[in-house]
Amino acid sequence: MVFRSVVNYEFIFVRIFLIYNALFFILFVRDDNKLTVF
């Protein structure tokens, strides 16, 4: 039970980290190259 809760917490943290990286990358590309990713 404890191991599963720790793995679930790390999985949520990794997803949040990837989402923030994606947002910063999109802002960086739009500011430098004037490109729209979406």
Order of alpha helices (4+ residues) and beta strands (2+ residues): alpha
